[in-house]
Amino acid sequence: MGSIFRLALVQMHVDAGNPDANYTRLELKLNEAIQHAVKPDMIMLPEMWNTGYALEQINELADENGERTKKLLSAFSREHNVQLFGGSIAEKRTDGVYNTTYVFNEQGEITAQYSKIHLFRLMDEEKHLQSGDKLGQLNVSGTDAGMMICYDIRFPELARKLAINGAKLLFVPAQWPSPRLHHWRTLLMARAIENQMFVIACNRCGTSGTSHFFGHSLVIDPWGEIIAEASEEESIVRAEIDLSLVDAVRSKIPVFEDRRPQLY
Ligand SMILES: NC(=O)CCC(=O)C(=O)O
């Protein structure tokens, strides 16, 4: 892959408990993301964009084996020859509902899948969802990457493990609400700085019930600099990242060589 990679993050409102409205909205947003003078290499979506946190009804609302989502996203990526990081959806399996990400290549094939490992008690996830038990690893046009979903970013050992396994980029779809904007920005910047990797984080925006989601989707480089940051409004966040920066930062401060894992 050339070292320049173009991203378009879809920061959108999600209508909790109304999948039909969300699929319709998503199609409009995908078209907005692709119709731009500079075509993105990858489009990214936020967490649980199909149902929102309508967890009391999640069994009825969740997408059966992700079929509706896969059909839509696969067709879009194939038609537009674009990679798609599918945020995450409520995915119904025989043993329960998972918070699951699918990643599609330009041919519309699923190249990676990840289900959220750490369920967020403050939003009752553990009462209604099953947790995943595998790491989220993917390859983006020849570059290794990792993925986490929202609350997962509070676990630095997970990001470190993904980085040790080779990830140079970390994707984070989220539904991260107020009043924790300071945590959101600080944790994402810390994951980027300590692991010397790009962090690409797509949050939802808008209000559902008593929860306000502040947006502020972010793209952060391996030096911890913010390349792009959204406001609180719906928007397509565009960023061009230079992947060669990861090796440059890692050779300037050789954190991975200087680790002393035998001591901690
Ligand atoms: N959807 C989530 O996992 C939210 C996580 C969150 O808000 C946090 O503070 O952590």
The ligand as an SDF file (V2000), in Angstrom:
LIG
                    3D

 10  9  0  0  0  0  0  0  0  0999 V2000
  -20.8370    2.4940   24.7050 N   0  0  0  0  0  0  0  0  0  0  0  0
  -19.8560    2.4960   25.5910 C   0  0  0  0  0  0  0  0  0  0  0  0
  -19.1120    1.5480   25.7380 O   0  0  0  0  0  0  0  0  0  0  0  0
  -19.7090    3.7610   26.3940 C   0  0  0  0  0  0  0  0  0  0  0  0
  -18.4300    3.8160   27.1910 C   0  0  0  0  0  0  0  0  0  0  0  0
  -18.3440    5.0460   28.0140 C   0  0  0  0  0  0  0  0  0  0  0  0
  -19.1560    5.9410   27.9170 O   0  0  0  0  0  0  0  0  0  0  0  0
  -17.2490    5.1590   28.9910 C   0  0  0  0  0  0  0  0  0  0  0  0
  -17.2340    6.1890   29.7040 O   0  0  0  0  0  0  0  0  0  0  0  0
  -16.3910    4.2570   29.0830 O   0  0  0  0  0  0  0  0  0  0  0  0
  1  2  1  0
  2  3  2  0
  2  4  1  0
  4  5  1  0
  5  6  1  0
  6  7  2  0
  6  8  1  0
  8  9  2  0
  8 10  1  0
M  END
$$$$
